[in-house]
C-alpha cells in the first residue's frame, strides 16, 4: 500500500500496532530511542500518518506529557499525528495550539498486554477525537479510520470526549476491582464461601466475570500501570474541575484503600513509587 505509516514508541503498545500494519501490507517507519529504531527519526517527517504511543506517566508532580511533546516535534508539516497515549481531558487541544502546522488527533488504545497482538488486529472500537470541529480535522479523522483495522464500533468525536472515554473505562474497571476486594473481605469474615458467592454473582450478565478476582498477579487490588496511573490522574482532574466535595472524598478513599491492598500484598510497589513517591511504600496496613 502506498500510504506510509509512522510509529513513535516501540514498547508493547507501539510495537503491536506497527506489527499489525505491516501484516496488512502498509509501509511502516518505526522510531524510538532504542538503538534499533533511533536512526529512523528523520523519516517520520515523511509519513502521512504517524501513531504515537509513548509514556505519559502520572508522577508526584502531576501528569507528564514531555515525551509526547518531543514526539510531536518531529511530525512533518501538514501531516497527521494520531496520539494513542493516554492524555488528560483538554490536553489534545493544548497540543494542537502548540503545534498548529500539523493535524493532531486522539485515538485511545484499548490493548491488554497479554493479548496485545490480537487486540491490535481485532479492535472492538475505533475512536477518533478531534481538537477542533473543522473540515480538515474531520477529513483527517476519516483518513485515519480508513487505515485502521475494521472495528464493530467506530466513532468520531471531540478530543475531550475521546480522552474521557479512555479514563472512563480504566477507572470503571479499577472501581470494580476495589469493590470486589471489599466484598471478598465481607464474605471471608462472615464465614461464607467466596467461590460460591462470586460464581453466582457473575452469572448475572450485567456484571460479567472480568475484574472480579480480588487476588490477581500474586497480589490484591487494582494493579497494573494503566489502572493505577489513570485513576490517580482522573482523581486529580476531578478535583481540579469540580473542587472538594463528597465525590472527590470518595475517589480519594478508593485510592487510599486500593494502595493499601497493593502495599500489604507487595504488589506493584515500583509503580506506586513512580506515581506517589518513595514514601508511599512505608504506608502499610488497612484502616
C-alpha positions in Angstrom: 0.0 0.0 0.0 1.3 3.5 -0.8 0.4 5.2 2.4 3.5 5.3 4.7 2.6 4.9 8.4 5.0 6.1 11.1 5.2 4.8 14.6 6.8 6.7 17.5 7.4 4.5 20.5 8.1 0.7 20.3 7.0 -0.5 23.7 4.4 -3.3 23.7 1.7 -0.9 22.5 3.5 0.7 19.6 5.2 -2.5 18.5 2.0 -4.4 18.3 0.3 -1.6 16.3 3.2 -1.5 13.9 3.3 -5.2 13.5 -0.4 -5.2 12.6 0.1 -2.5 9.9 3.0 -4.4 8.4 0.9 -7.6 8.3 -1.8 -5.7 6.4 0.7 -4.6 3.8 1.5 -1.0 4.8 4.9 0.6 4.6 6.0 1.4 8.2 8.6 3.5 9.8 9.4 2.8 13.4 11.1 5.4 15.6 12.1 5.0 19.2 15.1 5.9 21.4 16.3 2.3 21.3 19.3 1.6 19.0 17.3 -0.5 16.6 15.0 2.5 15.7 16.7 5.7 16.6 18.1 6.2 13.0 14.6 6.5 11.6 13.9 9.8 13.3 14.1 12.0 10.1 12.0 9.5 8.1 9.0 10.2 10.4 8.5 13.6 8.9 7.7 12.0 5.5 5.0 9.8 6.9 1.4 11.0 6.1 0.1 9.4 9.3 2.1 8.7 12.5 0.8 6.8 15.5 2.4 7.9 18.8 2.5 5.5 21.7 4.9 7.0 24.3 4.7 7.1 28.1 2.5 9.8 29.7 3.1 9.0 33.3 1.3 10.3 36.4 4.1 11.4 38.8 4.2 13.0 42.2 4.4 16.3 40.3 1.3 15.5 38.2 0.7 14.5 34.6 3.8 14.3 32.4 3.5 14.6 28.6 7.1 15.6 27.9 7.7 12.5 25.7 4.6 13.3 23.8 5.7 16.9 23.1 9.1 15.6 21.9 7.3 13.2 19.5 5.0 15.8 18.0 8.0 18.0 17.3 9.3 15.6 14.5 6.0 15.2 12.6 6.2 16.7 9.2 4.2 19.9 8.3 0.7 19.1 7.2 0.8 15.5 8.3 -1.4 13.7 10.8 -0.3 12.7 14.3 -2.5 10.1 16.0 -1.9 10.0 19.7 -2.5 6.6 21.2 -1.1 7.7 24.6 -3.5 8.5 27.4 -3.9 12.2 27.9 -5.9 14.2 30.4 -9.1 15.9 29.0 -8.2 19.1 27.2 -4.6 18.3 26.6 -5.0 17.4 22.9 -6.5 20.9 22.3 -3.5 22.4 24.1 -1.1 20.4 22.0 -2.8 21.4 18.8 -2.4 25.0 19.7 1.2 24.4 20.4 1.8 22.6 17.0 -0.5 24.4 14.6 1.3 23.2 11.5 0.3 19.6 11.9 -3.0 17.8 12.5 -3.3 16.1 15.9 -5.9 13.5 16.6 -6.5 11.4 19.6 -7.3 7.7 19.3 -7.3 5.9 22.7 -5.8 2.4 22.8 -7.6 -0.5 24.4 -4.9 -3.2 24.3 -4.4 -5.8 27.0 -0.7 -6.6 27.3 -1.2 -10.4 27.4 -3.3 -10.3 24.2 -1.9 -7.2 22.6 -1.2 -8.7 19.2 -4.8 -10.0 18.8 -6.3 -6.8 20.2 -4.4 -4.6 17.8 -5.6 -6.6 14.8 -9.1 -7.1 16.1 -10.3 -3.9 17.8 -13.7 -3.7 19.4 -13.7 0.1 19.0 -12.0 2.7 16.8 -12.4 6.1 18.3 -11.0 9.3 16.9 -11.1 12.6 18.8 -10.7 15.9 17.1 -9.4 19.1 18.9 -11.4 21.4 16.6 -14.7 21.0 14.6 -13.2 22.0 11.3 -13.2 20.2 7.9 -9.5 19.5 7.8 -9.8 17.6 11.1 -12.9 15.6 10.1 -11.2 14.7 6.8 -8.1 13.6 8.6 -10.2 11.5 11.1 -11.8 9.7 8.2 -8.4 9.2 6.6 -7.2 7.6 9.8 -10.3 5.3 10.1 -9.6 4.0 6.6 -6.2 2.7 7.6 -7.1 1.2 11.0 -8.3 -2.4 11.1 -12.1 -2.7 11.0 -14.0 -2.5 14.3 -17.7 -3.1 15.0 -17.9 0.3 16.7 -16.3 3.4 15.1 -16.9 7.0 16.2 -15.5 10.4 15.5 -15.9 12.8 18.5 -14.2 15.7 20.2 -10.8 15.1 21.7 -12.1 16.0 25.1 -14.7 13.2 24.7 -12.2 10.6 23.4 -9.8 11.4 26.3 -12.7 10.9 28.8 -13.6 7.6 27.1 -10.2 6.2 27.9 -10.3 7.3 31.6 -13.9 6.2 31.9 -13.1 2.6 31.0 -10.0 2.2 33.2 -11.5 4.0 36.2 -14.7 2.0 36.0 -12.7 -1.3 36.0 -10.4 -0.1 38.8 -13.6 0.7 40.8 -14.9 -2.8 40.1 -11.8 -4.4 41.4 -11.9 -2.2 44.5 -15.5 -3.3 45.3 -14.7 -6.9 44.7 -11.9 -6.7 47.3 -14.3 -5.1 49.8 -16.8 -7.9 49.1 -14.2 -10.5 49.4 -13.4 -9.3 53.0 -17.1 -9.3 53.9 -17.5 -12.9 52.5 -14.4 -14.2 54.3 -15.3 -12.5 57.6 -18.8 -13.9 57.5 -17.6 -17.4 57.0 -19.2 -17.8 53.6 -17.6 -19.4 50.6 -16.1 -16.8 48.2 -16.1 -19.1 45.2 -19.8 -19.7 45.5 -20.7 -16.1 46.0 -18.6 -14.9 43.1 -19.8 -17.7 40.8 -23.5 -16.8 41.5 -22.8 -13.1 41.2 -21.0 -13.2 37.8 -23.8 -15.3 36.4 -25.6 -12.0 36.1 -24.8 -10.9 32.5 -24.8 -7.2 33.7 -21.8 -7.9 35.9 -19.7 -10.4 33.9 -16.6 -12.3 35.1 -13.8 -9.9 34.2 -12.1 -7.9 37.0 -13.9 -9.9 39.7 -10.9 -11.7 41.3 -9.6 -10.0 44.5 -6.2 -11.7 44.1 -4.6 -11.3 40.7 -0.9 -11.4 39.6 0.1 -12.5 43.1 -1.5 -9.7 45.0 -4.7 -7.8 45.9 -6.1 -4.7 44.5 -6.5 -2.9 41.1 -2.9 -3.1 39.8 -1.0 -2.7 36.6 0.5 0.5 35.2 -2.6 1.9 33.5 -5.1 1.4 36.2 -3.0 2.9 39.0 -1.8 6.0 37.0 -5.1 6.7 35.2 -7.2 6.5 38.4 -4.8 9.0 40.1 -4.8 11.3 37.1 -8.6 11.2 36.9 -8.9 11.8 40.7 -6.7 14.9 40.3 -8.6 16.1 37.2 -11.9 15.7 39.0 -10.7 17.8 42.0 -9.3 20.5 39.7 -12.5 20.6 37.7 -15.1 20.3 40.5 -13.3 21.0 43.7 -13.6 19.3 47.0 -16.9 17.5 47.6 -18.3 14.1 48.6 -17.3 12.6 45.2 -13.7 13.8 45.5 -13.5 12.3 49.0 -14.9 9.0 47.7 -12.2 8.9 44.9 -9.5 9.6 47.4 -10.8 6.9 49.8 -10.9 4.4 46.9 -7.3 5.3 46.0 -6.1 5.0 49.6 -7.9 1.7 50.1 -6.5 0.2 46.9 -3.0 1.4 47.6 -3.2 -0.3 51.0 -4.2 -3.5 49.3 -1.3 -3.3 46.9 1.2 -2.4 49.5 0.1 -5.1 52.0 0.4 -7.7 49.3 3.7 -6.3 47.9 2.1 -5.8 44.5 3.2 -3.1 42.0 5.4 -1.3 44.6 7.6 0.1 41.8 4.6 1.6 40.1 3.2 3.1 43.3 6.6 4.7 43.9 6.7 6.2 40.4 3.3 7.7 40.9 3.3 8.8 44.5 6.9 8.9 45.6 9.0 6.6 47.7 7.3 7.4 50.9 4.1 5.6 49.8 5.6 2.2 50.3 6.0 2.8 54.0 2.3 3.2 54.4 1.2 -0.3 55.3 -2.0 -1.6 56.8 -5.7 -1.2 56.1 -7.6 1.4 58.2 
